[in-house]
Amino acid sequence: MAEQPLLQDEADQRAVLRRAAPYLRPHRGRLAVALGVGLADSAALVAVAPLIGLAADSLADGDRGGLGLAVALLVALAAAQLVLARVGELLLIKGGEQVVRTLREQAVENLATAPLRFLETHRSGELLRRATGEVAALAAFVRLHLRNMVASAATLVFTLVMLAGYSWLLLLVQLAVFLPLTLLVTRWFQRDAGAAFGGKAGAEATVAATFSETLTAREALQTSRGLAGWTRRFERENTHAVGAARRAVRVENRIDLVSLIEGAALVVLLLAGGRLVDHDSVSLGTVVVFVVASRNLFDSFAEISQLVGEVQTARTGLARLLDLLAATRPQDAPAPGPAGLPVRGDLRCVDVAYSYRADGRTLHGISLDFPEGSRTGVVGETGSGKTTLSKLLCGLYRPDGGAVTFAGTDLADLPEAELRRRIVLVPQEVRMVSGTVADNLALVQGAPDRARIDRTVDQLGLRGWLEDLPGGLDAEVGQRGGNLSAGERQILGLVRAVLADPAVLVLDEATADIDPVTAARLEHALDELRADCTLVVIAHRPATIARMPRVVRLDGGRLLADEPAGGRPNGGTLTGPQRAG
Ligand SMILES: Nc1ncnc2c1ncn2[C@@H]1O[C@H](COP(=O)(O)OP(=O)(O)OP(=O)(O)O)[C@@H](O)[C@H]1O
């Protein structure tokens, strides 16, 4: 079974900043300036206490010059702080928003190119939540809290350094009361914060995933009367999400105990300061500096404590997003691709094995040749492995054993763009984006213009059919192509695939869900394909298969037969020891 990285609810919280570093790097200049201005702002704030202390000592000593200087400096500092605070905030928000934007774009890019098996093994709502919800939460944190967090941390550190310069003794007394108890409370908070906030985010993602499935499966749920059971499941998950949110709030509330500790520390400071002034160990100004600076100390600690919850939420969101980015990081494809790889060539499947689960094999050692320009039908009962084979032939899955090659090169060694240029799949359910028919047809490499689209439509003999669509190429397809029938979507899927001019075209059940007239139209269009285009058609419809000169039959994931339809010779060959019959 091909290894799939599985995303966990509880994200990897280790070294989050180090893991985020590659996304911070492009913005480091702007972030450094923002940080510098923020630090200057905090330094200006911390400098207020010593100036008030200087004013107090000057007043006590009757030094009018000293008092005037202190007041003048205080006014200058207040003005500087006003400017620095505003500029710092703007720069930090701008820098942070840029980082969030980089993360968002990377998430979208990674998801667009993620291996199919990864997308299949995760619920789309869960992926959506990580790529949008977590990013939105990060953006909100940057806008609302990041600046306060940085300013508070800097103010805390600067204040401690400044107070140590005034009186080690008083600082030690103050810290002895304040620090151990506060650290205990903070540790108590942190011990359960990862699980509480991760659990909350995970439970919310589950609700989001179920909700998005409700929308996509609404018809099936309504018509099969399964809505009641589904609603019960939704309620269960919702109850779990509410419980997880309550637990997160309870954990967050622990941090409020810090305010009590602050009050105690201030009382002890005043008592100790009074005694030291009595013994002339420190000046009155020093005690004033401590009292004023204590406010900074406690305020910044309180701010940090209050923001710890927000930081933890943002950290968890960032970690979940980084997990997604790591799991979907584009594989290091062999960069330039094999030199001189021809545009057309034979497709070969050599002893290919594949499993979805560790406990069972879906395909067993399939070997097949699809020479350039050959036409092959693939048949077999439901669950025999036809769709799985089609995804392997297109390089959407990587085989667990054996290899699929194009013109002698393993598909695994082909860069994504080279592979998609040569092999195209029209899946059972053709996906459309909102917009017009022309918008959807242009969604291939090279974005073909209308003239090329028109030529391809004519080549496939679909002009009359297209003109019957109200609006033709300008017809709105609606959300997920909902304005079109399944057959119309299949025909557009074929036109889109042919526009890519692939060497190999694989159709998975293209005629399964459509009426005989539309199916015949599609089959006729297939007859008009370029002669050198290799065609592999998975089908149940006898009329579709009858048009194929060669038919491959799968049974229980094994190759049961590979023979010319009706005994006629064909371009396909059976290789290896497994000729079946
Ligand atoms: N995404 C998946 N995860 C796990 N198992 C899967 C997945 N897709 C298919 N299978 C299993 O693999 C086996 C082969 O499925 P596959 O879709 O290839 O069969 P098929 O021949 O195309 O069937 P059908 O004619 O119904 O489309 C089945 O037993 C199926 O349950």
The ligand as a Gaussian input file, in Angstrom:
#p B3LYP/6-31G(d) Opt

LIG

0 1
 N      -10.396000       5.301000      -2.741000
 C      -10.505000       4.013000      -2.386000
 N      -10.177000       3.636000      -1.130000
 C      -10.261000       2.339000      -0.761000
 N      -10.668000       1.354000      -1.578000
 C      -11.017000       1.670000      -2.840000
 C      -10.957000       3.013000      -3.300000
 N      -11.350000       3.041000      -4.591000
 C      -11.651000       1.762000      -4.920000
 N      -11.456000       0.952000      -3.867000
 C      -11.653000      -0.507000      -3.855000
 O      -10.822000      -1.072000      -4.865000
 C      -11.515000      -2.064000      -5.590000
 C      -11.491000      -1.730000      -7.080000
 O      -12.221000      -0.536000      -7.272000
 P      -12.329000       0.162000      -8.701000
 O      -13.055000       1.442000      -8.532000
 O      -10.981000       0.210000      -9.328000
 O      -13.241000      -0.889000      -9.470000
 P      -13.991000      -0.732000     -10.875000
 O      -13.704000      -1.976000     -11.626000
 O      -13.616000       0.540000     -11.536000
 O      -15.494000      -0.681000     -10.411000
 P      -16.744000       0.047000     -11.144000
 O      -17.002000      -0.699000     -12.402000
 O      -17.838000      -0.086000     -10.147000
 O      -16.341000       1.476000     -11.379000
 C      -12.913000      -2.131000      -5.007000
 O      -12.965000      -3.227000      -4.107000
 C      -13.074000      -0.837000      -4.242000
 O      -13.861000      -1.013000      -3.096000

